[in-house]
Amino acid sequence: MHGGERGSILNPKLQGDPWIEANIHTVRAKEMDTAREILGVKQAWLGFVDSGLPEGDPLPPLPEGCFALQPVETATEALVRLIREFRPHVVTTYDENGGYPHPDHIMTHTISMAAFDAAGDPDAFPDAGEPWQPLKLYYNHGFSLARIEALDAAMEARGLESPYKEWIARWKENDRKPREITTRVPCGDFFEVRDRALLAHATQIDPDGPWFRIPLEIQREVWPTEDYELARSLVDTTLPEDDLFAGVTADIVPA
């Protein structure tokens, strides 16, 4: 959606680097270039400005002109334009809480839901390309409490130190209700590629952080899927699923 201009530098090895701090937009654009090449995917920016994650009590106002303060119609049109250009059958996005309540994550959810409906409507944003209707929309749930607890237990069972004790305690303290996981996609064979793409975002990822302390063989044994919640579907499908494209067949042609 944007270039992460206001994001914190989370990699301790890169913190305090004056060049990176002065050129964070350029640095993060190059990080995305690298990640995109690793994954072998197409990627595009909507062109809005990072809102940052406000901190404090009370929270400070969001920066003027940032993504989260854009008129919903303006931001939705930009996403509709991309959907009509890419012509996807499946869309994934954040849930209404943004995964965690980052204002840009929540805005992403808002415009994803609006764009899913508008992209196929010839009367909506007529200057944004030929209509194209995606068929399914999912919320991505990379880390659930169940997944974290399973990995935590597996580490303990092997006599290894788990990085998730504090995370589990905070999760339970906040009394976060579990989301419904409808779709578990087996992809353990691709975990190395996933991690290389994640590490490409070098300013945002601590390579020694908890993300990378669980050996891949344990991850493959205990939780070899990436998990999603089906939020919208215009095709018949049976839950639970193991494929984001379940129900999408060659004879279904979006309007």
C-alpha positions as CSV (number, residue, x, y, z in Angstrom):
1,M,0.0,0.0,0.0
2,H,2.9,2.3,0.9
3,G,6.6,2.4,1.4
4,G,6.9,2.0,5.1
5,E,8.4,5.4,5.5
6,R,7.5,5.8,9.1
7,G,8.3,2.2,10.2
8,S,10.8,1.5,12.9
9,I,14.1,-0.1,12.2
10,L,13.7,-3.4,14.1
11,N,17.0,-5.1,13.2
12,P,19.4,-4.2,16.0
13,K,22.3,-4.5,13.6
14,L,21.0,-1.7,11.4
15,Q,19.7,0.6,14.1
16,G,21.5,4.0,14.4
17,D,22.7,3.9,10.7
18,P,22.3,7.6,9.7
19,W,22.2,6.7,5.9
20,I,19.4,4.2,6.4
21,E,17.4,6.6,8.6
22,A,17.8,9.4,6.1
23,N,16.8,7.1,3.1
24,I,14.3,4.7,4.7
25,H,11.9,5.0,1.8
26,T,14.6,4.0,-0.8
27,V,15.9,1.3,1.5
28,R,12.5,-0.3,2.0
29,A,11.7,-0.1,-1.7
30,K,14.9,-2.1,-2.5
31,E,14.0,-4.6,0.3
32,M,10.6,-5.1,-1.4
33,D,12.4,-5.5,-4.8
34,T,14.5,-8.3,-3.3
35,A,11.6,-10.1,-1.6
36,R,9.6,-9.9,-4.8
37,E,12.4,-11.5,-6.8
38,I,12.8,-14.3,-4.2
39,L,9.1,-15.1,-4.3
40,G,8.8,-14.7,-8.1
41,V,5.7,-12.6,-7.8
42,K,4.3,-9.3,-9.2
43,Q,4.0,-6.4,-6.8
44,A,2.8,-2.8,-7.0
45,W,2.5,0.2,-4.8
46,L,-0.7,2.1,-4.3
47,G,1.3,5.2,-3.8
48,F,0.1,6.4,-0.3
49,V,2.3,7.5,2.6
50,D,2.9,5.3,5.7
51,S,0.8,6.3,8.7
52,G,3.2,4.9,11.3
53,L,2.1,3.2,14.5
54,P,1.1,5.8,17.0
55,E,2.2,5.3,20.6
56,G,1.3,7.0,23.8
57,D,-1.6,7.6,26.1
58,P,-3.5,9.4,24.7
59,L,-2.5,8.4,21.2
60,P,-1.2,11.2,19.1
61,P,-3.0,12.2,15.9
62,L,-2.0,10.5,12.7
63,P,0.2,12.4,10.3
64,E,-1.7,14.6,7.8
65,G,-2.1,13.0,4.4
66,C,-1.1,9.5,5.5
67,F,-2.8,6.3,4.1
68,A,-5.1,5.7,7.1
69,L,-6.6,9.2,6.7
70,Q,-7.3,8.9,3.0
71,P,-10.9,9.1,2.0
72,V,-12.0,5.5,1.7
73,E,-13.3,6.1,-1.8
74,T,-9.9,7.5,-3.0
75,A,-7.9,4.6,-1.6
76,T,-10.5,2.0,-2.8
77,E,-10.3,3.3,-6.4
78,A,-6.5,2.9,-6.4
79,L,-6.9,-0.8,-5.3
80,V,-9.8,-1.4,-7.8
81,R,-7.5,-0.1,-10.5
82,L,-4.9,-2.7,-9.5
83,I,-7.4,-5.5,-9.2
84,R,-8.7,-4.8,-12.7
85,E,-5.2,-4.8,-14.0
86,F,-4.0,-8.0,-12.2
87,R,-7.3,-9.8,-12.6
88,P,-7.0,-12.1,-9.5
89,H,-9.5,-14.9,-8.7
90,V,-8.5,-14.7,-5.0
91,V,-7.8,-11.8,-2.7
92,T,-6.1,-12.0,0.7
93,T,-6.1,-9.2,3.3
94,Y,-6.1,-8.4,7.0
95,D,-9.2,-9.0,9.2
96,E,-11.1,-6.0,10.7
97,N,-8.5,-5.8,13.5
98,G,-5.6,-5.5,11.1
99,G,-4.0,-8.6,12.5
100,Y,-2.9,-6.1,15.2
101,P,-4.3,-2.6,15.3
102,H,-1.9,-0.8,13.0
103,P,-4.0,2.0,11.4
104,D,-2.7,1.0,7.9
105,H,-3.6,-2.6,8.4
106,I,-7.1,-1.6,9.4
107,M,-7.3,0.7,6.4
108,T,-6.1,-2.1,4.1
109,H,-9.0,-4.3,5.4
110,T,-11.5,-1.5,4.8
111,I,-10.5,-0.8,1.2
112,S,-10.0,-4.5,0.4
113,M,-13.6,-5.3,1.3
114,A,-14.8,-2.3,-0.7
115,A,-12.7,-3.0,-3.7
116,F,-13.7,-6.7,-3.8
117,D,-17.3,-5.6,-4.4
118,A,-16.5,-2.6,-6.6
119,A,-13.9,-4.2,-9.0
120,G,-16.6,-6.1,-10.8
121,D,-19.2,-3.4,-10.9
122,P,-19.1,-1.5,-14.2
123,D,-20.8,1.5,-12.5
124,A,-18.1,1.8,-9.8
125,F,-15.0,3.7,-10.7
126,P,-15.6,3.6,-14.5
127,D,-12.2,5.2,-15.2
128,A,-10.3,2.6,-13.3
129,G,-10.2,-0.1,-16.0
130,E,-12.4,-2.9,-17.3
131,P,-14.5,-4.6,-14.6
132,W,-13.1,-7.8,-13.0
133,Q,-14.8,-9.7,-10.2
134,P,-12.6,-11.7,-7.8
135,L,-14.2,-14.8,-6.6
136,K,-12.9,-15.3,-3.1
137,L,-11.6,-13.2,-0.3
138,Y,-9.6,-14.4,2.7
139,Y,-8.2,-13.0,5.9
140,N,-4.6,-14.2,6.4
141,H,-3.8,-15.5,9.9
142,G,-0.1,-16.2,9.9
143,F,0.1,-16.7,13.6
144,S,-2.7,-17.9,15.8
145,L,-2.6,-18.7,19.5
146,A,-3.1,-22.4,18.6
147,R,-0.1,-22.3,16.3
148,I,2.1,-20.5,18.8
149,E,1.1,-22.9,21.6
150,A,1.8,-25.9,19.4
151,L,5.3,-24.7,18.4
152,D,6.0,-23.8,22.1
153,A,5.0,-27.2,23.3
154,A,7.1,-28.9,20.5
155,M,10.2,-26.9,21.6
156,E,9.7,-27.8,25.2
157,A,9.2,-31.5,24.4
158,R,12.6,-31.4,22.7
159,G,14.3,-29.6,25.5
160,L,14.7,-26.5,23.5
161,E,14.0,-22.9,24.7
162,S,10.8,-21.5,23.3
163,P,10.7,-17.9,22.2
164,Y,7.0,-17.7,22.7
165,K,6.3,-17.7,26.5
166,E,5.8,-13.9,26.8
167,W,3.9,-13.8,23.5
168,I,1.4,-16.5,24.8
169,A,1.1,-14.7,28.1
170,R,0.3,-11.4,26.5
171,W,-2.2,-13.0,24.1
172,K,-4.1,-14.6,27.0
173,E,-3.9,-11.4,29.1
174,N,-5.5,-9.5,26.3
175,D,-8.2,-12.2,26.0
176,R,-8.1,-12.2,22.3
177,K,-10.7,-14.5,20.9
178,P,-9.5,-17.1,18.4
179,R,-10.4,-16.5,14.7
180,E,-12.1,-19.2,12.7
181,I,-9.5,-20.9,10.5
182,T,-11.3,-22.3,7.4
183,T,-8.4,-22.9,5.1
184,R,-5.0,-24.5,5.9
185,V,-2.7,-24.6,2.9
186,P,0.1,-27.2,3.1
187,C,3.3,-25.4,2.2
188,G,6.1,-26.7,4.5
189,D,8.2,-27.4,1.4
190,F,8.4,-23.6,0.8
191,F,9.2,-22.4,4.3
192,E,12.9,-21.7,3.3
193,V,11.7,-19.4,0.5
194,R,9.2,-17.7,2.8
195,D,12.0,-17.0,5.3
196,R,14.4,-15.7,2.7
197,A,11.8,-13.3,1.5
198,L,11.0,-12.2,5.0
199,L,14.7,-11.6,5.8
200,A,15.0,-9.5,2.6
201,H,13.1,-6.8,4.6
202,A,16.3,-6.4,6.6
203,T,15.4,-3.2,8.4
204,Q,12.1,-4.7,9.6
205,I,13.2,-8.1,10.7
206,D,15.6,-9.2,13.4
207,P,17.3,-12.3,12.0
208,D,18.0,-13.4,15.6
209,G,14.4,-12.8,16.6
210,P,11.7,-15.2,17.6
211,W,10.5,-15.7,14.0
212,F,13.6,-17.7,13.2
213,R,14.2,-19.6,16.4
214,I,12.0,-22.6,15.6
215,P,13.9,-25.1,13.4
216,L,12.2,-25.6,10.1
217,E,11.9,-29.4,10.7
218,I,9.9,-28.7,13.8
219,Q,7.6,-26.2,11.9
220,R,7.1,-28.8,9.2
221,E,6.2,-31.5,11.6
222,V,4.0,-29.4,14.0
223,W,2.3,-26.8,11.7
224,P,3.2,-27.2,8.0
225,T,0.4,-24.9,6.8
226,E,-0.3,-21.3,6.3
227,D,-3.8,-20.5,7.6
228,Y,-6.7,-18.3,6.3
229,E,-10.2,-17.4,7.1
230,L,-12.7,-17.4,4.2
231,A,-14.5,-14.1,4.5
232,R,-16.3,-13.9,1.1
233,S,-16.9,-16.4,-1.6
234,L,-18.9,-16.2,-4.9
235,V,-18.3,-19.9,-5.7
236,D,-19.3,-23.1,-4.0
237,T,-16.8,-24.6,-1.6
238,T,-16.8,-27.0,1.3
239,L,-15.1,-26.0,4.6
240,P,-12.6,-26.7,5.8
241,E,-10.4,-26.2,2.7
242,D,-6.7,-26.9,1.9
243,D,-6.6,-24.7,-1.2
244,L,-7.4,-21.0,-1.6
245,F,-8.7,-21.8,-5.1
246,A,-11.1,-24.5,-4.0
247,G,-14.3,-24.0,-6.1
248,V,-12.6,-21.9,-8.7
249,T,-12.8,-23.8,-11.9
250,A,-12.0,-23.1,-15.5
251,D,-15.6,-22.8,-16.5
252,I,-16.2,-19.9,-14.0
253,V,-15.5,-16.7,-15.8
254,P,-15.7,-13.5,-13.7
255,A,-17.9,-10.7,-15.1
